[in-house]
Amino acid sequence: MKRVLTLLVIALLTLATDASAAAPKSKGSNFFRRMETGDYNRFYLSYGLTWIGWPEPKVDVKKSEFPFLYGLNLGYLHASNIAKGIPLYIEYGASFQYTFGNNHIYQQRVPGSKTKDVTHINMYSVNVPVNLTMRFTLGNRRCSLSPYVGINLRANLGGDKRRVRIYDFVHQAVRKVDRYRLFDSSDEFDAMGEKALKRFQPGVNFGLGFTYGRFYVGAGCLFDVMDIIQCEEGGYVGKFGIANISVGVTF
């Protein structure tokens, strides 16, 4: 996977260099002449579905232990034109990501008694995306389409898992709460131990954005190229992924 990431970086740099070298010295080719090529900035908020891709077997068991479901991302991007006369850009910036989810399990062990097992999970991260983007201006220049592909570097700052068990023995409830630190690999009781998540995650992302005036809406996916968890025992090896939609303001 590290080789894939390296090849992607080389491809981005090669495309950028070739486009810059091939760019006309005048106002650009007929196809690009009417398109905007100025730099721009964007603030955005995205919401998406999150998951860890687990191998077989017992995928459901692993999902119940790490029930990542949703993610919120607040960020900023700056886009620099890298080819005179061509709307080819390098986008880079940073964002704060909050990922969360929960899972509910109900069991009836004996008649008249049941157990409710709820797992809540939270993770806080910082993303640094670097994208190669083409910005195709449409019609009167108020609208544009922007397909992009790039890399993303994510630093997981912290997170926790809270497991709540409620035992109901014939109308007499007993509640037990256990908390675990997601990134603590020590042998302490409230640490994840061998199942601790990794703090640094390189990944690839791609998507499509639409701008009308200053309003932006987009959709994209992000896939890690490195396992976020590497616990061979029990098959706890998986990669993190996000599919999201974004809204923002471009200026």
Backbone torsions as a table, in degrees:
resi	resn	phi	psi	omega
1	MET	NA	-33.7	176.6
2	LYS	-62.7	-33.7	178.3
3	ARG	-66.4	-38.4	177.9
4	VAL	-61.5	-44.9	-179.8
5	LEU	-62.5	-42.2	179.5
6	THR	-63.2	-44.0	179.0
7	LEU	-62.7	-36.7	179.4
8	LEU	-66.3	-41.9	178.1
9	VAL	-62.0	-44.1	178.9
10	ILE	-61.8	-41.0	180.0
11	ALA	-63.7	-42.3	178.9
12	LEU	-61.4	-46.4	-179.6
13	LEU	-65.4	-37.8	179.3
14	THR	-65.5	-44.3	178.8
15	LEU	-62.4	-43.5	-179.7
16	ALA	-63.0	-42.4	-179.6
17	THR	-66.4	-44.4	-179.8
18	ASP	-63.5	-41.9	-178.8
19	ALA	-65.6	-40.0	179.8
20	SER	-66.3	-40.0	-179.5
21	ALA	-69.8	-34.1	-176.5
22	ALA	-86.2	-8.4	-176.3
23	ALA	-65.8	139.1	179.6
24	PRO	-70.3	153.3	-178.5
25	LYS	-80.8	-15.5	179.1
26	SER	-91.2	-137.7	-176.3
27	LYS	-86.1	0.5	178.2
28	GLY	108.0	172.8	-178.9
29	SER	-73.5	169.1	-179.6
30	ASN	-59.3	-37.0	-177.2
31	PHE	-66.7	-39.6	-174.6
32	PHE	-97.3	-6.7	-169.7
33	ARG	-59.2	-35.8	-176.7
34	ARG	-89.5	2.9	-176.5
35	MET	-93.5	147.7	177.2
36	GLU	-71.6	137.4	178.5
37	THR	-129.1	14.7	178.9
38	GLY	-78.7	156.7	176.5
39	ASP	-67.0	158.0	178.2
40	TYR	-149.6	166.4	178.0
41	ASN	-127.9	159.2	180.0
42	ARG	-150.7	134.5	165.0
43	PHE	-104.2	137.6	-175.9
44	TYR	-146.8	158.1	174.8
45	LEU	-130.4	129.5	-179.7
46	SER	-125.8	151.1	177.2
47	TYR	-131.8	135.9	-176.3
48	GLY	-154.3	172.2	174.9
49	LEU	-92.3	136.8	-178.0
50	THR	-124.3	156.9	-179.8
51	TRP	-163.9	164.8	167.0
52	ILE	-115.4	127.1	179.4
53	GLY	-81.8	112.5	-177.0
54	TRP	-103.2	145.3	171.0
55	PRO	-79.8	162.7	172.9
56	GLU	-71.3	157.5	1.5
57	PRO	-97.6	-177.6	175.3
58	LYS	55.3	48.8	178.6
59	VAL	-63.0	-38.9	-178.4
60	ASP	-61.4	-36.1	179.0
61	VAL	-64.0	-42.9	-178.9
62	LYS	-68.9	-37.4	177.8
63	LYS	-65.0	-34.3	179.1
64	SER	-70.8	-27.3	178.2
65	GLU	-82.8	-30.5	178.9
66	PHE	-128.3	71.9	-172.1
67	PRO	-82.7	58.7	174.2
68	PHE	-65.8	130.9	-176.7
69	LEU	-130.8	-41.8	-171.0
70	TYR	-134.9	160.5	178.2
71	GLY	-148.7	142.1	173.8
72	LEU	-118.1	139.0	-174.8
73	ASN	-138.2	122.9	178.2
74	LEU	-117.6	122.7	-172.7
75	GLY	-152.0	179.0	-179.0
76	TYR	-136.6	139.2	176.8
77	LEU	-130.7	143.4	169.2
78	HIS	-119.3	135.7	-179.4
79	ALA	-115.4	125.9	178.8
80	SER	-113.1	126.6	176.1
81	ASN	-68.6	132.6	-174.8
82	ILE	-116.9	4.8	180.0
83	ALA	-145.3	111.8	-176.9
84	LYS	-59.1	125.4	179.0
85	GLY	85.1	-3.1	-179.8
86	ILE	-125.8	132.8	-177.7
87	PRO	-78.6	55.9	179.5
88	LEU	-106.3	128.2	-171.3
89	TYR	-130.0	154.1	162.7
90	ILE	-105.7	119.5	175.5
91	GLU	-100.8	135.5	176.9
92	TYR	-150.0	154.1	-178.1
93	GLY	176.9	-150.7	-179.1
94	ALA	-156.2	156.1	179.3
95	SER	-151.3	156.4	174.9
96	PHE	-105.4	129.9	-174.7
97	GLN	-119.5	132.0	173.9
98	TYR	-117.7	120.1	-178.2
99	THR	-116.8	136.7	-174.4
100	PHE	-153.2	169.3	177.3
101	GLY	176.2	173.1	177.8
102	ASN	-154.3	162.8	-178.5
103	ASN	-143.9	135.4	-178.8
104	HIS	-116.3	131.2	176.4
105	ILE	-129.6	130.1	178.0
106	TYR	-116.5	135.6	178.7
107	GLN	-136.1	140.9	174.0
108	GLN	-115.9	104.3	-174.1
109	ARG	-80.8	-47.4	176.8
110	VAL	-134.8	156.5	179.2
111	PRO	-55.8	130.8	178.6
112	GLY	91.6	-3.3	178.7
113	SER	-138.1	148.6	178.8
114	LYS	-151.3	161.8	-178.8
115	THR	-124.8	132.2	175.5
116	LYS	-111.3	123.0	-176.9
117	ASP	-120.6	113.8	-177.0
118	VAL	-119.7	129.4	177.7
119	THR	-115.2	122.7	175.1
120	HIS	-110.1	140.2	-178.1
121	ILE	-136.8	140.8	-179.8
122	ASN	-139.0	142.5	177.4
123	MET	-144.5	139.0	-178.2
124	TYR	-120.3	128.3	-172.7
125	SER	-141.6	162.1	171.9
126	VAL	-122.0	130.5	179.6
127	ASN	-109.1	143.1	172.8
128	VAL	-126.4	95.7	179.3
129	PRO	-88.5	147.8	171.9
130	VAL	-134.6	111.2	-172.4
131	ASN	-119.8	148.7	169.1
132	LEU	-100.3	121.8	-170.1
133	THR	-130.1	137.8	168.0
134	MET	-106.9	128.5	-177.8
135	ARG	-112.5	99.4	-177.0
136	PHE	-89.2	110.6	178.9
137	THR	-78.8	136.6	-176.4
138	LEU	-113.3	145.0	170.5
139	GLY	52.2	-114.9	-174.1
140	ASN	-89.0	19.1	177.5
141	ARG	73.9	2.8	176.3
142	ARG	-82.9	-20.8	-178.2
143	CYS	-116.0	147.8	176.2
144	SER	-153.3	149.7	173.8
145	LEU	-111.6	136.4	-174.9
146	SER	-134.0	89.2	170.4
147	PRO	-73.8	145.4	-178.7
148	TYR	-145.1	157.2	173.8
149	VAL	-148.9	144.9	-178.2
150	GLY	-175.3	-163.7	179.9
151	ILE	-116.2	158.6	177.6
152	ASN	-138.1	132.6	176.1
153	LEU	-112.1	120.3	-177.0
154	ARG	-117.6	130.3	174.3
155	ALA	-109.6	116.6	178.8
156	ASN	-84.1	112.0	-173.7
157	LEU	-79.0	-35.0	-177.8
158	GLY	-179.1	174.1	179.7
159	GLY	171.8	164.2	179.7
160	ASP	-149.9	159.2	174.9
161	LYS	-123.5	130.1	-179.9
162	ARG	-119.2	123.2	-179.2
163	ARG	-113.1	121.9	-177.7
164	VAL	-114.1	121.7	176.4
165	ARG	-114.3	129.3	178.0
166	ILE	-119.9	113.3	179.2
167	TYR	-98.7	121.9	-179.9
168	ASP	-111.6	101.8	179.6
169	PHE	-102.7	93.7	178.1
170	VAL	49.2	62.6	174.5
171	HIS	70.2	13.7	174.0
172	GLN	-119.0	105.5	-172.8
173	ALA	-92.3	139.6	175.0
174	VAL	-124.2	126.8	-175.7
175	ARG	-112.1	132.6	178.5
176	LYS	-132.1	131.5	-177.5
177	VAL	-122.5	127.3	175.4
178	ASP	-120.5	135.0	177.9
179	ARG	-117.2	141.0	-179.2
180	TYR	-132.9	141.8	177.3
181	ARG	-90.0	117.5	-170.4
182	LEU	-60.9	-31.4	-172.6
183	PHE	-108.2	14.5	-179.6
184	ASP	-99.0	114.9	-178.0
185	SER	-99.2	13.7	-179.2
186	SER	-75.0	-178.5	-179.7
187	ASP	-96.2	10.8	179.7
188	GLU	-67.9	158.8	-174.2
189	PHE	-61.9	-39.5	-176.1
190	ASP	-95.6	19.9	176.1
191	ALA	-103.0	159.2	-179.6
192	MET	-81.1	-16.4	178.9
193	GLY	63.9	-130.9	-177.7
194	GLU	-66.5	-18.2	180.0
195	LYS	-93.4	12.4	179.3
196	ALA	-63.0	143.1	178.3
197	LEU	-80.9	157.4	179.3
198	LYS	-84.5	147.0	-176.2
199	ARG	-87.2	-28.7	-176.7
200	PHE	-113.5	127.2	-175.7
201	GLN	-133.9	107.4	168.9
202	PRO	-81.4	147.2	-179.4
203	GLY	-154.2	178.0	176.4
204	VAL	-119.7	146.5	176.8
205	ASN	-138.5	154.9	179.4
206	PHE	-155.5	158.0	-179.4
207	GLY	175.3	-168.2	-177.6
208	LEU	-142.1	132.3	178.3
209	GLY	-118.4	153.4	177.3
210	PHE	-130.0	130.3	179.5
211	THR	-120.3	131.9	172.8
212	TYR	-125.1	111.4	-173.2
213	GLY	64.5	-119.0	176.5
214	ARG	-102.0	-8.3	-177.1
215	PHE	-82.5	134.7	-177.5
216	TYR	-124.0	139.7	171.3
217	VAL	-140.0	139.2	-177.2
218	GLY	-151.5	167.9	177.1
219	ALA	-139.4	142.4	-178.6
220	GLY	-162.1	174.4	178.3
221	CYS	-133.1	149.8	176.1
222	LEU	-133.6	130.3	179.5
223	PHE	-128.3	129.2	174.6
224	ASP	-70.6	148.5	174.8
225	VAL	-105.7	0.7	177.5
226	MET	-127.3	141.3	179.7
227	ASP	-60.2	135.0	175.6
228	ILE	-83.5	-18.5	175.6
229	ILE	-140.5	135.0	-177.7
230	GLN	-134.1	79.7	176.3
231	CYS	-122.4	97.6	-173.8
232	GLU	-62.3	-36.0	-179.4
233	GLU	-67.9	122.4	-178.6
234	GLY	85.2	0.1	177.3
235	GLY	74.6	25.5	-180.0
236	TYR	-84.9	72.7	176.7
237	VAL	-131.2	119.9	-176.1
238	GLY	-157.9	159.1	179.4
239	LYS	-112.6	149.1	-176.8
240	PHE	-92.1	144.6	178.3
241	GLY	-143.7	154.1	179.9
242	ILE	-140.5	135.3	168.7
243	ALA	-121.9	120.9	-171.4
244	ASN	-138.1	165.7	169.6
245	ILE	-120.1	148.3	-174.5
246	SER	-131.7	149.5	169.4
247	VAL	-130.3	149.5	-178.4
248	GLY	-168.5	-175.7	179.6
249	VAL	-125.1	127.2	179.5
250	THR	-106.9	137.4	-179.3
251	PHE	-149.5	NA	NA
